[in-house]
Amino acid sequence: MPDNSSHYKEIFLNDLPLMDVRAPVEFNKGAFPQAHNLPLMDDDERREVGTCFKQKGRQAAIELGHRLVAGALKAERIAAWANFAGEHPEGYLYCFRGGLRSQFAQQWLRTETGLDYPRIPGGYKAMRNFLIETTASTVAASHFILVGGLTGSGKTELLTQLDNAVDLEEHAHHRGSSFGRHAEAQPTQINFENTLAIDLLKQSARGRRVYVLEDEGRMIGHCALPLVLHQAMLKSPLVWLEDGFAHRAKRILRDYVIDLCAEFIALHGREPGFIAFSEHLRLSLRNIAKRLGMERYQRLAAMMDAALNEQQRNGAVDGHLAWIKGLLGEYYDPMYAYQRNNNADRIIFRGDRRAVLAYLRQNHL
């Protein structure tokens, strides 16, 4: 396979399966969504070979690698590769730079099983660089419209109804606020950037040049937006989504209490899941205690504790509306109103969900 970007583009546009023969520690730090980790060496073996390379040189390290991955262990790994290749004949294998590890995997597959499975010469690094360049080039060639609004106004829901939306919070697996984490962990920074780049690549390939994004800060939880995208967003026009206070409070109740509690219970089981959910809410409030001020924090924390106790006793959730309304009215609404006023010159349209959807579909698809 020639080593050029057109092939990387084909791989990501078509979600072609990838066999990643790097060590698990490398894979867990960053990988591609369609990749499966079937390592040539595990973490300990890789560490031993790396130490040998530094102390004794390349040839000694290669010889050590052959001694460590031999016999039944070697046969087991070749069998796993052969099984993957049989299930995914359209795929490719790679290591970090397309060097020795992927070469050995390819050779062993051919020698031991007769399978001639294609290898990506540039490896992970070349494909990762391709995705970084994809994000930069797509941003440079595109226009962005941001959807802003007070907390709970349904910005994320609105994005799901637009063909040209990019849901940054979905890629980051985080709702963006202090309370925004999900039960399951966020992706690594690299994985966040990779999935976002692939999304942009696919939309760009369909001829998309205008994208609708939610107005976000640089950080979404612990995931940082690519700098080039964040800088473009700071200059982009805003559409302001409006909704009533009561509707917003109920949406927060659904998303951050009812649905999130269900996530924690599904992941951990009923009792430990509810405990983990409760700890998450309390910690999220505690994390903004300084900004709230001690009197306000203690008052909202008492409301939250009472609501959690009631929910644990009989499953009732309406008690959470007390602290939600307090937090919206006393903290989030004033903060977002201040940001809205500071960006008033960038706001090109205001309206409720129906009006904003109609405006975006008519003017920015």
Secondary structure by P-SEA (a helix, b strand, c coil): ccccaaaaaaaaaaccbbbbcccaaaaaacccccccccccccaaaaaaaaaaaacccaaaaaaaaaaaccaaaaaaaaaaaaaaaaacccbbbbcccccaaaaaaaaaaaaacccccccccccaaaaaaaaaaaaaaaaaabbbbbbbbcccccaaaaaaacccccccccccccccccccccccccccaaaaaaaaaaaaaaaaaacccbbbbcccccccccccccaaaaaaaaabbbbbbbbcaaaaaaaaaaaccaaaaaaaaaccccaaaaaaaaaaaaaaaaaacccccaaaaaaaaaaaaaaaaaaaaccccccaaaaaaaaaaccaaaaaaaaaaaacccccccccaaaaaaaaaaccc
